[in-house]
Amino acid sequence: METLAIKPFNPITLQQSWPLPAKPRPIVTFGAGSIVGDAHYPAYRKGGFPIAGLFDPDQAKAAKIAAEWNVTAYASVAEAAAVENAIFDLATPPARHADVLKALPEGSFALIQKPMGSDLAQASEILGICRDRNITAAVNFQLRFAPMMLALKDAIAQGWLGEVVDFDAWLALDTPWSLWPFLADLPRVEIAMHSIHYIDVIRQILGNPLGVHAKTLGHPGHTVAQTRTSAILDYGDQVRCSLSINHDHKFGRRFQACEFRISGTEGAAYVKLGVNLDYPRGEPDELMIYPKGGSDWINVPLQGAWFPDAFVGRMANLQRFASGEDKELVSSVEDAWHTMALVEAAYQSSASPATPLARKPEA
């Protein structure tokens, strides 16, 4: 009987981008924070998506971005929501998402900035609004669309790692929290605003866990609510998944890290998330695969980076779903609710007492 040879692993064949829509709809943005000018609009221009304009209660801030990008600054939520055939881009604070969604026309298409509300209760409210008003909405968990993550998912789907049995997320960074002054007053920061990206990607790869053990805490060197997290996601007796996150490693670049290590039964992958190293300038992303049947690590030449290319793919999927070109809406509010539920469970775990140590018997 003839034995079929294993086809060699070819890294350049892995998917790294999302196809663009044939006829993109105009984009109307709510919010004029730094993320709009730094990530959303550069990505939308790169993807060829028409930007109609934006609204922000701070009219001066909205006018500044509108002038920089040659788009319209709308005078009210109602005026912005009246743009026909638009994709509504909510770059609003989590607590404001629900109010904006209530102002959109029934049957609209929307992209909601992560997180999906400040907590699970708000996420459930947002889910209810979208269902009641027939709003097709996705959450901007754009890391799923980063070139390195699309390629990793493709490699896993093709069987190059076998069955995934280990996922480690390890960060030791010096994150410049001062760039986001609004975080100073938030009761939930690290998991809700940062590691939620990693939790969401883990869910995409491994599915929903049975539960979570977590501890998240701040640092004596500042007043941000939480900047350090340790978490174990419980996937039963076959899969191990852990996150070790430290945003307060202020001791030079040498031993800093921002990486995933994913191991399967027959192969493995290493991911470096470069944007978080020396943020906001960042370093190049990296993806390396030790493929099934291989004998060494193989570098995957990446065509783009998390910023801005993931934002291109995120919007492209929503646009294509709206036009019927895509059959699946990635990170829909129905799916994203589960990421929010996992975040909520992590905070509940952190607030719960750990298993106490036994007392030593008296002599």
N, C-alpha and C positions, 0 to 999 in steps of 0.2 A: 504494500500500500504506500503510495507516494505521500511524503510529508511536506506540507506547505510551509515555506519560509516566512518568517515574520518580516513584514515590510519595515525598512529602517525608519526611525523617527526623523522627521524633517520639520524643524521648528518654524520655518518660514511659511508653512501651510496652515498654521493655527490662526483662527479668527482673532483679529485685534480691533475691529471697528464694526459699527452698526450701519447697515445700509441707510441711505438718506431717503426721505420721501420724494415722490415725483413732483408733487405740487404742495409745498409747505404752506401752512396757514400763518397769518400774522400773529405775532406774540405781543401780548399786553401784560406788563409786569406790575405787580403791586409790591411796593417797597423800593427804597433807593439806598440801601446799605452798601457797604464796600463790596460784598459778594456779587452785586449786580455788575458793577463796572470792572471788577477784577476777574470774574469767572463766567457769569451768565452771558453777558453781551459779547465778550471776545469769542466764546464758544459758538454763540448763535450766528455771529458774522462768519466764523470759520465754516460752519455747516451750511451757510447760505439761507438761513431762516430769516424772513422779513421781520423786523422789529417795529411794531406800530408805535409804542410809547409806554409810559409808565405813570403811576400815581403814587405819591407819598404824602402824608399829612404835612411833612416838612417840605413846603413848596419850593423853598430855595435849594434844598438838596436835590429834589427831583429835577428842577430846572437846570442845575449844573450837569447832571448826568445826561439829560436830554440834549443839551447843547453839545456835549462831548461826542455823542453818538448820533446826532442829527435825527432825533426822534421827537415825538410829541410828549409834553408834560401835561397830563390831564388835570383838570381843576377839581375833580371829585371822583369818588368811587363809582358813582352812577355813570359818569361820562366814560370812564375806563371800561366798565362792564358792558357798555352799549356797543362796543366795537364788534361788528358782525363777523362771524365765522372765525373767531379768534381762539388761540390757545392761551389760557390765562395762567400766568407764571407767578405763583405766590412766593415772593421772597420776603415774607413778613415774619415777625417774631412768632414763636409757637402759639402764644396765647391769643393772637389776632387771626389765626387761620379761619376759625369758625365764622367770625363776623364777615370776612371777605367772601367765603363760600356762600353764605346766605344771600349776598348781594348779586351773585352771578345768575345769569339766565338759566332756567331749567334746561337740562340736556347739554350743558356746557362740557368742555374738556379742560382739565386743569392739572398743573404740576405744582405740588405743595412742597415747600422747603422742609427739610428734616429739622427737628423731629416732628412727628405727626401730633402736635400739641405738646403741652408741658408735661403731661402725665397720661396714664392710661384712660382716665376718665375723659379727658379732652379728646384723646384719640377715638374713643367710642362715640363722643358727640360728633366729631368730624365724619366718622363712618356713617352715622345716622343721617346727617345732613346730605351727604353724597347720595345715599340710597333714596331718601325722600325726594330730592330734587333731580334725580336721574343725572347726576354729575359724574362723568367718567374721570376719575382722578388717579394720579400716580404720585408717589412720594419720591423726593429727590435723593434717593440713596444711590448717588451716581458712581460710587466706587465699583458697583457691579459692572459698569460700562467702561472702566479704565482698560486700556489696551492689555496690560499685564493680567488683569482678572478675566477678561474675555478669553485670552489665550489659555490661562490656567483651566478655566471651565471647559474649554474645548479639549484640552489634553486629557482631563479627567473623563469627559464623555467618550473619547476615543479609546479609553482603557489603558493609557500609558502609565497610570499609577496603580492600576488594579483597584481594589476597594480601599477607599480612604479610611484609615484607622487612627490617625493622629493629626491634630491641628493645633499648632502653637502660634500665638500672637505675642511678640515680645517687643516692647518699646521702652527705651531709656533715652529721654529727650530733654532738651531745655526749651520748652514751649514758651513763646513770648506772649503771655496772657494779657499784657498791657495793650495789645493791639485790639482787644475786644472789651472795652470798658463796661459794656452792658452786662458782662458775665459776673461782675463783682457782686451784683445783687441777687443773682439766681441761686436758689437752694439746691438745684441739681445741675451739675456741670459736666464732669468727666464722662460718665457713661452716657448721659442724655444728649450731650452735644458733640462728643468725640468718638468714644469707643462704640457708639451705636452703629457706626459704619462697619466696624469689624464684626460685631454681632450679627448685622444684617447679611454680610457676605458669608459668614459661617452658616447661617440658616439656609442660604441659597445652596451651599455645597452639601451640608449634612442634614438639612431639614430641621424641624423643631425639636429641641431637646426635651427630656423628661422634666428637667428642672435646672436650677443653678445654685451654686454656692458662691457668694461674692462678699468682698469687703472693699469699700471705696472710701477714701479719706483725703483730707487736705494736707497741708504742709506748714510747719511752723514759720516758714520764711515769707508767707503771704496770706491773704485772706480769701482767696478763691475757695469755694465750698469744697470741691474735691478735685484733685489732680493726680491721684494715684489709685490704681485699682488692681486687685487680684481676683480672678474669677475662674471657676471650673464649671463648664456646661456638662450636664449629665446626659450622656447618650447610651447608658446601659453598660454592659460588660465587654463590649468589643471596641468601642471608639473612645479615645481620650481627647479632650479638648480643653485648653487652658489659655488664659490671657494674663499677661504680666505687664502692667502699664505704669510707667513712671515718667511724668512730665517735668520732674524737678532734678534731673541729672545734669547739673551745671558745671561739669568738671572737664570740659573740652570734648572735642569730637571723637577722640580715639576709641572710647568704649561706648559711645552712643549707638543706638540701633533703632530701627523701625522696620520690622520684618515679620513675615510669616514663614513657618516651616510646616509643610504638609507632607505626611508620609502615607503611602499606601502599602498594600500587601506585595506589590511588585515594582513600585517606583516611588519617586518623591519629587517635591518641588520646593524651591526657595523663592520668596518674593521680597524685594526691598521696595518700600514705599518712600521714595526719595523726597517728595515735597515737604514732608514733616521734618526733615533734617536741614538745619539752617533755614527754617521758615522765615519769610515767605519766598526767599530765593530758591531754596531746595537743591536737591541733587537728582541725577537721573534715576528713574525707576529701573528695577532689574527683575528679570524672571529667568530662573535656571531650572531645568528638568533633568532628573535622572530617570530615563524612561525604562519601561518594561523591556527586558532583554538587553539593556545597555550595559556599559562597563565604566561610565564616567558621567559627570555632569555636562550638560549641553546648554549653552547660552541661547536664549530666545531673543533675537534682535527686535527690539520694540519700536513700533512705528507710532510714536506719540507718548503722552504722559497722562497721569490722572487729571491734572489741570493743564489745558482746558478740555482735553479730548473726551473725558468721561461725561462732561456736560453736553457735548455734541450728541453722543450716543443716547443719553437719557432723553433729550428732547426729540431725537429722531424716532425712537420707539413710540413715544406718545403720539407724535404727528402721524406716523405710519399706522398706528392702531386707529386713530380717528378717521383715516382715509380708507381703512380696510385692507391695507397692504400687510400689516402684521396681525396675526391671529391671537397673540398673547401680549398683554400689557404687563410688562415687568414692574414689580414693586407697586402694584395697584394698592389702593387703600385697603382692600380686602386682605391682601397679603401683608402689607406693612403693619397692620394692626398687630400681627403676631410678633413682629420685631419690638413694637412698643410693649407688648405683654411681657416679653423677655426682659426688657429694660426695667419694667416695673418690678418683676420678680427679683432682679438683681438688687434693686434698692431695698426691697423688703428683706432680702437675705442679709444685706449689710446692716440693717437696723436690728436684726435679731441676734440674740446672744449665741456665741459659739458653744460647742459641746465642752463643758467644763472638765478639767483634769480631775482624776480621782485623788482623794486625800491619802497621803501615806499613813499606814497604820501607826498608832501610838506605840512607842517602845515599851 
